[in-house]
Amino acid sequence: MTDQSVCTTCPYCGVGCGVLASPDGTIAGDLAHPANLGRLCSKGSALGETLDLEGRLLAPQIGNRRAGWDEALDLVANRFRAAAETHGPDSVAFYVSGQLLTEDYYVANKLIKGFIGTANIDTNSRLCMASSVAGHKRAFGTDTVPGQYTDFETAELVVLVGSNLAWCHPVLFQRLQAAKAVRPELKVVVIDPRRTATSQLADLHLGLRPDGDAVLFNLLLTELVRRDLVDRRYVAEAVSGFDAAVAEAERAEAAQTGLDSFELAQFLDLWCRTEKVVTLYSQGVNQSACGTDKVNAILNCHLATGRIGRPGMGPFSMTGQPNAMGGREVGGLANMLTCHLDLENAAHRDAVQQMWSAPTMADKPGLKAVELFDACARGEIKALWIMSTNPVVSLPDADAVAAAIRAVPFTVMTDIMADTDTGRCVDVLLPATGWGEKSGTVTNSERCISRQRRFLPTPGEARADWNILADVGRRMGWPEAFDYRSEAEVFREFARLSTLGHTFGKDFDISGLADLTDAEYDALPPTVWPVPTEGPSGGRFFADGGFYHPDGKAKMLPIAAPASEAPNTARPVRLNTGRVRDQWHTMTRTGKAPRLGAHMAEPYLEIHPGDAAAAGLSDADLAKVSSAHGSAILRVMITDRSQQGSVFVPMHWTDIVSSTGRINAVVAPTTDPVSGQPASKGTAVALEQVAAH
Ligand code: SF4
């Protein structure tokens, strides 16, 4: 590495790897970072190829003309204030991103909930982990990830449910691979309707029927009861709802999983007779109309056996984005407050309002992502601010999302790129600093807070998101509340606020970091929360109970099997969307690195030979995939990786980089009724050939 190297954190997935980065684009894994211990994946190691300024937004724009910051920010402040005064605070909305740093997220949440007075702030993290958050809160009483990455290495059995870890969280997969190489007795089970790169590591791959997860874990719960493997002491002392959960689980039928009886028996036997079990789950669980129920069906099994919070065991939710967890901590979602406090609890709201010296407080949940853009389409939102995300590509029913944004009288977007699918729909574009140019903190999937540090000069007139938001807050009339000079000041205020977590008996507390000097903040090493002012820091939760429901117990929930869908002859195939190994989100950064493009050069339709034959498709044909919402044209890839009746399409390609159409224009805007997370893996589609190869 060069003398100018800085320790920072990768801006892509929720593993949160430490990176040594230099202004000349030299990149290496940080040996000292606990998430990756020096490893990087293909995306992380290509970061140096994505740092050029081509395509960057370098100055504010109003319409198609360049504007000064004063003019642009006065316009934003005036239009947001006017909308709130004329139509009420709920006519204003922010749609933010797990790409934001915690400091950005904190200021956005404070501005809209405490000063504008609405909870209409939601985030693209709604698309990746909302069902896990809802499941955690139902079971534990708060949104707590109980374990750590080292648990994967000390477990005897790792069960990966709905997770293509090898492509989506590659460094954690490398750690699991390395552990299995050293300890071949470590068993890996992959539960996924698709046979993915991850299943190559599996001792057992269960090609479950889509959405069969809750039934499978209900069967496991009854098997644990049948074998008398329930930890009766733990359940008696630390868990409620056991009998009702088991009674409902007994209604599960093995046929609903779509597994053959031998495979099913192997899985049940392995889980039952192995004490050190980690069950990791990701988007295949969360992105479902019954995602929260799937999460709770998994948590039920760990709670019934007390296999939680101890080394080498526990349920583990992987977050998709680099700071999805930070967004949860600051309360940057429509149904959350801050510091894991409850928006609908008057005492919690009053305490936060007092600490913020805020003139008002949102007192009811705001609109979740899909609802928010529906409200835009109905004309209920008069001013909308989108930050660091591209909903016209990433949200379901994406054409309707574009129309909804255009229907809002005033729209503003903060982004690093000048031309995005969403940017084309808004009135004002504000240039943000990007990775390497900005500074702050992110929290990864194991609750580890890491610094992102600057190592590049600020391009053009770009500014940090927290700085732009604070400036708008001052211009809207709250100069003292938003008088921040640095990201360190924002962080210290947030850390001070987190004493409320402790006061109200919640898990999130980083008050021990509230007095960091600027130099200490800059030098902050990776730090797992909680970090209270007094008492132990970091570690695991729940080994001896200590849950956050009023009775101090965890709750097991009765989980019913999802209603089975009637066959649809017009649209006979189920569309499953997801990621490819070498692209990230809508490709604004990874699309710049030629070697990343070499892995998958274009979007494709992965289809089983039986479905291809039924639709009259051959390999490399162009096929039209259509639903009730829209269509896309894709190159056919025939393979038995996807099971019959289900096709897979990656979600990254945009109208700007590909002329085939965004796949999310096809995806139905169905959501989980508890979490509001879109069900991105179950839209009924029709297939037709548009061009033979
Ligand atoms: Fe970045 Fe995730 Fe790869 Fe680590 S695993 S280098 S955080 S993309």
Boltz pocket constraint, residues with backbone or C-beta under 6 A from the ligand:
constraints:
  - pocket:
      binder: B
      contacts: [[A, 10], [A, 11], [A, 12], [A, 13], [A, 14], [A, 15], [A, 16], [A, 17], [A, 36], [A, 39], [A, 40], [A, 41], [A, 42], [A, 43], [A, 44], [A, 45], [A, 168], [A, 169], [A, 170], [A, 171], [A, 172]]
      max_distance: 6.0
